[in-house]
Amino acid sequence: MGRIEFKNQKDLPEDYQYLMGKDVLGERNIFRAMGNNPPILKSYMLYGSTLWKECGLSAKNRELVIFAIARELSSEYEWQQHYDIGQKAGVSVEEMNIIGSGKLELLDEKIRVVLEYAQAFVKGEVTGEVHQKLKENYNDKEIVGIAMLSSHYLATARMLFALEVPLESDFVGWEPK
C-alpha cells in the first residue's frame, strides 16, 4: 500500500481538508501520501495549477507533455491519473498510443519537438540541438514553462516511485484501447 501511511481528507487539519474535496481532485493516493505534510500538499497543488495555466501550452499540449514524461519515466501512476484529464483536454487515445509506443515521429513536428524536449529534460539530456529545435518553435516564455512543467512531473514521478504510491485502479496500459 505504499511506504508511508496515507491520510484521508478527515485526517487533515480542518483548514487543509478542502485540498482533498470532490470539487478539487478528491482522495487520490498521491494526495493521500502528501497529506502527511499538508503545507507541502497545498504548495504542490498551487504550483501544479500555476504550471498548468502558465506553461504557455494549450491544455491538450500540456497533457501530451505529461504523457511523454510519464512514458519516458515509466510512471504508470502519472499516466493513469492523466488518462481522463488528457481526454477531457482533447488528447485522443490514438495520440496516447503513439506516445505509449514511442512513435513520436507520427505526430506533428511542433508538438513532437516539445515532447522530445520534455523526454530529454527528464533524462538530463537536453543538448544544444534539442534546445535549438524547441527554440525554433517556441518563445523563451514558453520554453521556461515547458522546462518547469517537465521538472514538476519529473519530481512527481520520483516521489511516487520513492514512496511506492499505488494506482487506485488497474493500469490502462501504455497503449490504451
C-alpha positions in Angstrom: 0.0 0.0 0.0 3.0 2.3 -0.1 5.9 3.1 2.2 4.1 5.6 4.3 0.7 6.0 5.9 -1.9 7.5 3.6 -4.1 10.2 5.0 -7.8 10.8 4.2 -9.5 14.1 3.9 -10.8 13.8 7.5 -7.3 13.2 8.8 -6.0 16.6 7.7 -6.2 19.7 9.8 -9.6 21.4 9.1 -8.0 24.3 7.2 -6.4 21.8 4.7 -9.3 19.4 4.2 -10.6 21.3 1.1 -7.5 20.1 -0.7 -9.0 16.6 -1.0 -12.5 17.7 -1.6 -14.5 16.3 -4.5 -14.6 19.7 -6.2 -10.7 19.6 -6.3 -9.4 16.1 -7.2 -10.6 14.1 -4.2 -8.7 11.5 -2.2 -6.2 10.2 -4.8 -3.3 8.3 -3.4 -0.8 10.9 -4.4 -2.6 13.5 -2.3 -3.2 10.9 0.5 0.6 10.4 0.6 1.3 14.1 0.6 -1.4 14.5 3.3 1.3 13.6 5.8 2.6 17.2 5.2 -0.4 19.4 4.5 1.6 22.6 3.8 3.6 20.8 1.1 0.4 19.3 -0.4 -1.1 22.7 -0.6 2.0 24.2 -2.2 2.3 21.3 -4.6 -1.3 21.8 -5.8 -0.9 25.5 -6.1 2.4 25.2 -8.1 0.9 22.5 -10.3 -2.2 24.7 -11.0 0.1 27.6 -11.9 2.1 25.5 -14.3 -1.0 24.2 -16.0 -2.3 27.7 -16.6 1.0 29.5 -17.3 3.3 27.0 -19.1 2.5 28.5 -22.4 0.9 25.4 -23.9 -2.7 24.6 -24.7 -4.4 22.2 -22.2 -4.1 19.4 -24.8 -0.4 20.0 -25.5 0.3 20.3 -21.8 -1.3 16.8 -21.3 0.7 15.4 -24.2 3.9 16.6 -22.5 2.8 14.9 -19.2 2.1 11.7 -21.1 5.6 11.8 -22.8 7.2 12.4 -19.4 5.2 9.6 -17.8 6.1 7.2 -20.6 9.8 8.2 -20.5 10.0 7.5 -16.8 7.6 4.5 -16.9 5.4 6.3 -14.4 2.2 4.3 -14.5 0.7 6.5 -11.8 1.1 9.7 -13.8 -0.1 8.1 -17.0 -3.1 6.7 -15.3 -4.0 9.9 -13.5 -3.8 11.9 -16.7 -5.7 9.3 -18.8 -9.1 11.0 -18.1 -7.7 14.5 -17.7 -6.0 14.2 -21.1 -9.1 13.1 -22.8 -11.0 16.0 -21.3 -8.3 18.3 -22.7 -8.7 16.8 -26.2 -6.0 14.1 -26.3 -7.1 11.2 -28.3 -6.5 7.6 -27.4 -4.6 7.3 -30.7 -2.2 10.1 -29.5 -1.8 8.3 -26.2 -0.9 5.1 -28.2 1.6 7.0 -30.3 3.4 8.3 -27.1 3.0 4.9 -25.3 4.6 3.1 -28.2 7.4 5.6 -28.5 6.5 6.6 -32.1 6.7 10.4 -31.7 7.6 10.7 -35.4 3.9 10.1 -36.2 3.0 13.4 -34.5 3.0 17.0 -36.0 6.5 18.5 -35.8 5.7 21.3 -33.5 4.3 19.0 -30.8 6.9 16.3 -31.4 9.7 18.8 -30.7 8.3 19.7 -27.4 7.7 16.1 -26.4 11.2 15.1 -27.4 12.5 18.1 -25.3 10.5 17.0 -22.3 11.8 13.5 -22.5 15.4 14.7 -22.9 14.8 17.0 -20.0 13.7 14.2 -17.6 16.7 12.1 -18.7 19.1 15.1 -18.2 20.0 15.1 -21.9 18.9 18.5 -23.2 21.6 19.1 -25.8 22.2 22.3 -27.8 20.5 20.7 -30.7 17.4 19.6 -28.7 17.1 23.1 -27.3 17.6 24.8 -30.7 14.7 22.7 -32.2 12.5 23.8 -29.3 13.6 27.4 -29.8 12.6 27.3 -33.4 9.0 26.5 -32.4 8.5 28.2 -29.0 9.4 31.5 -27.5 11.5 32.0 -24.3 8.5 32.3 -22.0 7.0 29.0 -23.4 10.4 27.3 -23.1 10.7 28.2 -19.4 7.1 27.0 -18.9 7.9 23.7 -20.7 11.1 23.2 -18.6 9.3 23.9 -15.4 6.4 21.7 -16.3 8.9 18.9 -17.1 10.7 19.4 -13.8 7.4 19.3 -11.9 6.4 15.9 -13.4 9.9 14.5 -13.1 9.8 15.4 -9.3 6.3 13.9 -9.0 7.4 10.7 -10.7 10.4 10.3 -8.4 8.3 10.9 -5.3 5.7 8.4 -6.5 8.4 5.8 -7.0 10.2 6.5 -3.7 7.0 6.3 -1.7 5.6 3.4 -3.7 2.3 5.2 -4.2 -0.1 2.6 -5.8 -2.6 3.2 -8.5 -6.2 3.5 -7.4 -7.4 1.1 -10.2 -5.9 -1.3 -12.8 -3.4 0.4 -15.2 -4.9 1.3 -18.5 -1.6 0.5 -20.3 0.8 2.4 -22.4 -1.4 1.8 -25.4 -4.9 2.0 -24.1 -7.9 0.8 -26.0 
